[in-house]
Amino acid sequence: MSASAKLPPFDAADPLGIDDLLEPEDLAIRDTVRDWAADRVLPYVADWYEKGELPGIRDLARELGALGALGMSLTGYGCAGASAVQYGLACLELEAADSGIRSLVSVQGSLAMYAIHRFGSEEQKRQWLPRMAAGEVIGCFGLTEPDHGSDPASMRTHAKRDGDDWVLSGRKMWITNGSVAGVAVVWAQTEEGIRGFVVPTDSPGFSAPEIKHKWSLRASVTSELVLDGVRLPGSAVLPEVTGLRGPLSCLSHARYGIVWGAMGAARSSFEAALDYARSREQFGRPIGGFQLTQAKLADMAVELHKGILLAHHLGRRMDAGRLRPEQVSFGKLNNVREAIEICRTARTILGANGISLEYPVMRHATNLESVLTYEGTVEMHQLVLGKALTGLDAFR
Ligand SMILES: Cc1cc2nc3c(=O)[nH]c(=O)nc-3n(C[C@H](O)[C@H](O)[C@H](O)COP(=O)(O)OP(=O)(O)OC[C@H]3O[C@@H](n4cnc5c(N)ncnc54)[C@H](O)[C@@H]3O)c2cc1C
């Protein structure tokens, strides 16, 4: 028997054997989320995307809650207490269906719930987290403003003390889940610096008009938040943080999920291209038999599985409490950028069919344009890494 006969067979779905890194429970969680997405999202998402809506978002949220996918890596208060790797695997499977569904879960768990879990009072945690973990209440996270995106320190939304109360005024822009949220975590300038506020969305003066005419993340609710003198009790402020450190640490957690999620969109596009290359014939043979197509597929597979390996590595560091924000920037920068490249190359392999919604490729590619920009643009993550490498701050 030759040495190679003892080796496990080559698996096109896992050419590096990365699954060997996973425990049986990790695989079970991954399969559960994959099956849910195959049943509840994949048959419908092209239609949602075409119509620019996410109907049944409240039912989807409850089902995701029942799966344990909301606030998945948080502990207590009805949260699943999963590992960072398990949370990442769920993000990958959800984004393989659509970035909009992964965004719903990221904003709920890694932004809104994470902010309350990490910086909230015991009363805030008890009031909101169990219902958010169950998907009964949807949350949103308001940081970006019409005139202040990459530079949130300059935000204009402000909160003023009025007796024991706070009064919030300002506008937030591009807020995922905004119009369907029952609670908004809103960041605002105060005399003490930037503070976070837990805002019930039925508060007088709060409104969240939906943003339409998007060509990306169409199966996702994106909204403006208008805060017109919203009066909140003194207890609405997140007591445990002051300054930009608050929102930035939430973003770091959400970006970590994107490192995995982007590879889900890339995997779906790669699989569509591979399948197509095997069956589509031109010049009397499958196009996958041409060297130029094989070069594309090989390069896509290399970037896809390098990206997944990187996500695993960062997940293990997060589970060990050793993941630095610069390392998250490294992962987000690489994986989203490479995921878009994989989608674009997949699109070429599908030829004209590549632009059709019958295939997932173009939908993923346009979704990833948002993913490239939100949670820190490519340039912001280059600046984070550039600063860490040189010790020189080039942000301003
Ligand atoms: C679909 C979608 C959903 C979103 N969801 C949310 C959400 O839930 N909550 C939320 O708070 N925000 C959300 N955002 C907003 C997102 O985080 C911002 O769009 C992002 O931070 C960039 O801000 P901006 O669009 O204002 O771009 P800008 O900051 O105006 O940047 C424009 C360009 O200038 C570049 N640039 C800026 N400064 C520099 C510099 N110093 N050096 C080099 N280049 C620079 C940027 O990299 C970018 O290429 C969402 C966005 C989208 C598209």
The ligand as an SDF file (V2000), in Angstrom:
LIG
                    3D

 53 58  0  0  0  0  0  0  0  0999 V2000
  -26.3470   48.4400    4.7270 C   0  0  0  0  0  0  0  0  0  0  0  0
  -25.6520   49.1760    5.8300 C   0  0  0  0  0  0  0  0  0  0  0  0
  -25.9660   48.9110    7.1480 C   0  0  0  0  0  0  0  0  0  0  0  0
  -25.3790   49.6380    8.1790 C   0  0  0  0  0  0  0  0  0  0  0  0
  -25.7360   49.3740    9.4890 N   0  0  0  0  0  0  0  0  0  0  0  0
  -25.2800   50.2020   10.4830 C   0  0  0  0  0  0  0  0  0  0  0  0
  -25.7490   50.0540   11.8310 C   0  0  0  0  0  0  0  0  0  0  0  0
  -26.5270   49.1420   12.1320 O   0  0  0  0  0  0  0  0  0  0  0  0
  -25.3260   50.9450   12.7620 N   0  0  0  0  0  0  0  0  0  0  0  0
  -24.4730   51.9680   12.4640 C   0  0  0  0  0  0  0  0  0  0  0  0
  -24.1450   52.7320   13.3520 O   0  0  0  0  0  0  0  0  0  0  0  0
  -23.9890   52.1080   11.2020 N   0  0  0  0  0  0  0  0  0  0  0  0
  -24.3760   51.2680   10.2040 C   0  0  0  0  0  0  0  0  0  0  0  0
  -23.9210   51.4260    8.9140 N   0  0  0  0  0  0  0  0  0  0  0  0
  -23.0600   52.5660    8.6140 C   0  0  0  0  0  0  0  0  0  0  0  0
  -21.6080   52.2060    8.3560 C   0  0  0  0  0  0  0  0  0  0  0  0
  -20.9950   51.7590    9.5240 O   0  0  0  0  0  0  0  0  0  0  0  0
  -20.9230   53.4360    7.7270 C   0  0  0  0  0  0  0  0  0  0  0  0
  -21.4370   53.5680    6.4190 O   0  0  0  0  0  0  0  0  0  0  0  0
  -19.4080   53.3380    7.7130 C   0  0  0  0  0  0  0  0  0  0  0  0
  -18.8760   53.4790    9.0000 O   0  0  0  0  0  0  0  0  0  0  0  0
  -18.7630   54.3910    6.7960 C   0  0  0  0  0  0  0  0  0  0  0  0
  -19.2710   55.6560    7.0650 O   0  0  0  0  0  0  0  0  0  0  0  0
  -19.7980   56.5670    5.8530 P   0  0  0  0  0  0  0  0  0  0  0  0
  -20.6970   55.7720    4.9910 O   0  0  0  0  0  0  0  0  0  0  0  0
  -20.3000   57.8310    6.4320 O   0  0  0  0  0  0  0  0  0  0  0  0
  -18.5060   56.8530    4.9490 O   0  0  0  0  0  0  0  0  0  0  0  0
  -17.3980   57.9700    5.2460 P   0  0  0  0  0  0  0  0  0  0  0  0
  -16.8800   57.8710    6.6280 O   0  0  0  0  0  0  0  0  0  0  0  0
  -17.8950   59.2930    4.7750 O   0  0  0  0  0  0  0  0  0  0  0  0
  -16.2240   57.4730    4.2630 O   0  0  0  0  0  0  0  0  0  0  0  0
  -16.2810   57.6670    2.8380 C   0  0  0  0  0  0  0  0  0  0  0  0
  -14.9530   57.1600    2.2640 C   0  0  0  0  0  0  0  0  0  0  0  0
  -13.8830   57.9460    2.7870 O   0  0  0  0  0  0  0  0  0  0  0  0
  -12.9160   57.0840    3.3800 C   0  0  0  0  0  0  0  0  0  0  0  0
  -12.2510   57.7690    4.5000 N   0  0  0  0  0  0  0  0  0  0  0  0
  -12.8240   58.3930    5.5680 C   0  0  0  0  0  0  0  0  0  0  0  0
  -11.8780   58.8630    6.3870 N   0  0  0  0  0  0  0  0  0  0  0  0
  -10.6840   58.5250    5.8550 C   0  0  0  0  0  0  0  0  0  0  0  0
   -9.3190   58.6770    6.2440 C   0  0  0  0  0  0  0  0  0  0  0  0
   -8.9680   59.2790    7.3970 N   0  0  0  0  0  0  0  0  0  0  0  0
   -8.3570   58.1780    5.4330 N   0  0  0  0  0  0  0  0  0  0  0  0
   -8.6810   57.5250    4.3060 C   0  0  0  0  0  0  0  0  0  0  0  0
   -9.9320   57.3350    3.8710 N   0  0  0  0  0  0  0  0  0  0  0  0
  -10.9260   57.8240    4.6350 C   0  0  0  0  0  0  0  0  0  0  0  0
  -13.7070   55.8840    3.8410 C   0  0  0  0  0  0  0  0  0  0  0  0
  -12.8680   54.7530    4.0740 O   0  0  0  0  0  0  0  0  0  0  0  0
  -14.6660   55.7150    2.6700 C   0  0  0  0  0  0  0  0  0  0  0  0
  -14.0050   55.0430    1.6260 O   0  0  0  0  0  0  0  0  0  0  0  0
  -24.4460   50.6570    7.8740 C   0  0  0  0  0  0  0  0  0  0  0  0
  -24.0900   50.8830    6.5410 C   0  0  0  0  0  0  0  0  0  0  0  0
  -24.6880   50.1600    5.5230 C   0  0  0  0  0  0  0  0  0  0  0  0
  -24.3000   50.4490    4.0860 C   0  0  0  0  0  0  0  0  0  0  0  0
  1  2  1  0
  2  3  1  0
  2 52  2  0
  3  4  2  0
  4  5  1  0
  4 50  1  0
  5  6  2  0
  6  7  1  0
  6 13  1  0
  7  8  2  0
  7  9  1  0
  9 10  1  0
 10 11  2  0
 10 12  1  0
 12 13  2  0
 13 14  1  0
 14 15  1  0
 14 50  1  0
 15 16  1  0
 16 17  1  0
 16 18  1  0
 18 19  1  0
 18 20  1  0
 20 21  1  0
 20 22  1  0
 22 23  1  0
 23 24  1  0
 24 25  2  0
 24 26  1  0
 24 27  1  0
 27 28  1  0
 28 29  2  0
 28 30  1  0
 28 31  1  0
 31 32  1  0
 32 33  1  0
 33 34  1  0
 33 48  1  0
 34 35  1  0
 35 36  1  0
 35 46  1  0
 36 37  1  0
 36 45  1  0
 37 38  2  0
 38 39  1  0
 39 40  1  0
 39 45  2  0
 40 41  1  0
 40 42  2  0
 42 43  1  0
 43 44  2  0
 44 45  1  0
 46 47  1  0
 46 48  1  0
 48 49  1  0
 50 51  2  0
 51 52  1  0
 52 53  1  0
M  END
$$$$
